[in-house]
Amino acid sequence: MADRNETIRIDEDAARGAVTNTGLRYVLAFSLGFAVIAMSLVWIIPALAHAHH
């Protein structure tokens, strides 16, 4: 029978079920930046075009 007071040690990757530092944060940052720029252009270009009329 196992001792209930025994400390169980699991390394980070096994505990998370994933590998760290895969570059996902860079993909998310790039996607967020691209979305902000695209949405800004969608708003700014028609506003500038309408101002000239």
C-alpha positions as CSV (number, residue, x, y, z in Angstrom):
1,M,0.0,0.0,0.0
2,A,1.3,3.4,-0.9
3,D,2.2,6.0,1.8
4,R,-0.3,8.9,1.6
5,N,2.3,11.3,3.0
6,E,4.8,10.6,0.2
7,T,5.5,13.6,-2.1
8,I,4.7,13.0,-5.7
9,R,7.0,14.9,-8.1
10,I,6.0,15.4,-11.8
11,D,8.0,17.5,-14.2
12,E,6.5,20.6,-15.8
13,D,5.8,19.1,-19.3
14,A,4.1,16.0,-17.9
15,A,1.9,18.1,-15.5
16,R,0.8,20.5,-18.2
17,G,0.5,17.9,-20.9
18,A,2.3,20.3,-23.3
19,V,5.7,21.5,-24.3
20,T,6.6,25.1,-23.4
21,N,8.2,27.7,-25.7
22,T,6.6,26.6,-28.9
23,G,6.3,30.1,-30.3
24,L,2.5,30.3,-29.8
25,R,2.8,33.6,-28.0
26,Y,4.4,35.1,-31.1
27,V,1.7,33.8,-33.4
28,L,-0.9,35.3,-31.0
29,A,0.9,38.6,-30.8
30,F,1.2,38.8,-34.6
31,S,-2.4,37.9,-35.1
32,L,-3.6,40.5,-32.6
33,G,-1.5,43.2,-34.2
34,F,-2.7,42.3,-37.7
35,A,-6.3,42.4,-36.5
36,V,-5.9,45.8,-34.9
37,I,-4.3,47.2,-38.1
38,A,-6.9,45.7,-40.4
39,M,-9.8,46.9,-38.3
40,S,-8.2,50.4,-38.1
41,L,-7.9,50.5,-41.9
42,V,-11.5,49.4,-42.4
43,W,-12.6,52.3,-40.2
44,I,-10.1,55.0,-41.3
45,I,-10.2,54.6,-45.1
46,P,-13.9,55.1,-45.5
47,A,-13.8,58.0,-43.0
48,L,-11.2,59.7,-45.1
49,A,-13.1,59.0,-48.3
50,H,-16.3,60.4,-46.8
51,A,-14.5,63.6,-45.6
52,H,-13.6,64.6,-49.1
53,H,-17.2,64.6,-50.4
